[in-house]
Amino acid sequence: MNVLVCVKHVPDTETRVKVAADGLHLDLGEANWVVNPYDEYAVEQGLQLKEKLGGEVTVITVGGDDATKSLRQALAMGADKAVLCSDPAFEDADPWSTARILAAAAAKLPCDLILSGKHGVGGDNQQVGSLLGQLMGIPVVTVVTGMDLEGTSLMLKREIEGGTEVVKASLPCVISCQKGLNEPRYPSLKGIMAAKKKEITAWKAADLGLDPATLAPSFQLKKMELPPPRPAGKILSGEIPDQVKELVKLLHDEAKAI
Amino acid sequence: MSASAKAEKLGIMPQIFAGHFDRDLIFPYPKMSADEAETVEMLLDSFAGFAKRKLDPVKMDQAHETPPEVLKGLFELGLMGLAIPEQYGGAGLSMTAYCKVMEAVGRHDASLAVTVGGHQSIGMKAILLAGNEEQKEKYLPQCADGRRIAAYALTEPEAGSDAGSVKTRAVYNPKTKSFTLNGSKLWITNGAIAGLLTVFAKEEINGKDAMTAFIVEGEAPGLTRGKPELKMGIRASNTTELNFENVEVPEANVLGERGKGFKVALEVLDYGRLSLGAGCAGGIKELMQLAIGHAKQRRQFGAPISDLEMIRGKIAQMAVAAWVCDSMVYLATSLVDRDVTDFSIESACCKAYCSERLWDAANNAMQIVGGIGYMTEYPYERLMRDSRINMIFEGTNEIQRLYITLAGMKRPGDVLKAIQKRGGVGALVGYGTHTMKKHLSANHLEGAHPSLAWHVERIEEGTKAFAIAVDKLLVAHGKKVVSMGFLQERVANAAIQLYGMIATLSRLDTLVKAKGPEACAYEADLTKAFFAKAWRTVRDELALLERNGDARTIRVAERAIEHEGFKVLN
């Protein structure tokens, strides 16, 4: 089975976020960039399918040159090929544009199954996987925590409020992966060395037959700000019965908790 | 090709003993290739993830054991074959890259660093250095993939610091073309789990005892292993006694030349001390991070204790130590990577200095966190216990100092000997002052950034005084320096500080040239903070060579030894 895994290069979740001076971007100068953690489940799942059924795992990302690092990481885990979709026109791609880029690329690649993380940390849009399936006209199953192959169909477990849903999907399809699906492997030193010898294909808008003019974001970001800092706590003083009265009053009038 | 077959190339320090600066080795401060740096970064990410999921240093410490699945995981990650060339199934990393990894391992858990280092820093190192093609092909792949964990077996009950005095015997039997080994080894890291042992034993060659190195397979009949020793620290590492009772070793398993085993033993340790130093540098950084984390959130007198000057002083001390240790270690590892054959003095400097700074850091961290540090539910007491061994094993720090001085004096000593031969004692008069001064005044450390002129001056004047002092000592004492411990300690202390000054200057200089002086203000402060003490230490240690209280120290020690304790007039 040939599997295409969509990955995203993201700042790791321990990054301390600062808003840039323009108020429209994040200042990520000091961030440590990693493969989106949910995408690691997707890569692992792809590798397990390959080990069981043969075929190839191709990883793909939309991003700048620095996103090569995430592709390299997936290659070091054991993916066979990597594609970097990079073009100045892709720089501000919103989820819709990203899905269009990926769909155009997927059409050029042999794939029986497309895997992605349930969402990319940072942007947190949770849209690309679903939009990709829509654009390609194939089934989409999101937030998947279990996967079994039955003939030419997949039996999939997905998390729903208070329980688990079991879904059957025919191939090809798009699956977005959730924590619990598997335990992603760590690249071994051998894998890391082998990854250096694997080629990363770069595709621009023209290679994908996309008109840059149609890739402009469909929404405009107006402002970005951090949540207000938490005010200092209040320490009451005086006799205990008075303190209790004061506390109740504050909880009622000020905090509006009671 | 074995290392001993390479053309001799001196490191930085042997030349400092003669008052020379090897500019090409000092500038610029070396760095890994971008490709190797990326490999190391990715491997360390993998290791961090593995450690987070699979490693529990507290549990391992309490259990006095590293779980087999952790060892298996280390092999799977490729961490056990870092230095083995690719053709034998390893990664063929440079010494610098290898030590970067060992630093990270040491930072996470000292026991693990000892297990990993016991395996490849020293356990299998003799095969890499002195093994023949057949031995490499047979054993190295097994060491890389986990079929055999390696151990280095030199120490014996009667042969500790005096490693040359091993009693384990090897007797050659021409009929079977094999050796029979008898004897016992003590405190062998990985002793119980090793499938491959590098064993050093004495045999009679042409009527004289000489040491030979052997590869002994773990399954060899007659080899028995003692119970794991219960230790103060690095508890999860395995340490046992090994007994050899008529253990047959085929001739094909002799490592290097028969009778040249002691040289192999020492050469292996030259490498081991570098990774040990790297592990110590990692330990200091870990202690720093833990202690600062605590100091920032612990409030006393209405403010975080990190605001208090006496706490800040300790934090600054740790930061300077980390900077110096780091700089020393990776300058030394780069010597190996640049095919320097004699880096043993730098290696000994790193081992002694970094292990002592780690101990200081453990002490500082414990003092910063106070009572919490003393409680076993926090990591500080374990880190303190773990750090203590570094001043003892792989040659005590006293042996490192003896070695630094004697190895460093060897070359100037040879020069003096040659002069003595030519012109007799008369030729020596004034040599130590006149010739050397004249000669040295021309030798400058050129090429540093102009903003670092003060640092260069301190190094030049320190080196000059040092080389003159070394010469004077040789003229005055000759071979007797071999038994002069105070002298050895002082010369070595000065040498260590000089090496630290050279290493930090080199690193700062390279940074300043790349980024400009303003961008490097913090690194400049770290360097200056070290220099401010170091150049005085050099001066003071050298002054003490001439005027000291040694006679009194010896009188006090002698009385105490005579009384076997403390006894004074009532």
Interface residues (C-beta under 8 A of the other chain):
Chain A: V34 R72 Q73 A76 Y186 P187 S188 L189 K190 I192 M193 K196
Chain B: D35 E38 T39 M42 L43 D45 S46 F47 G49 F50 E76 L77 G78 L79 G81 L82 E86 A91
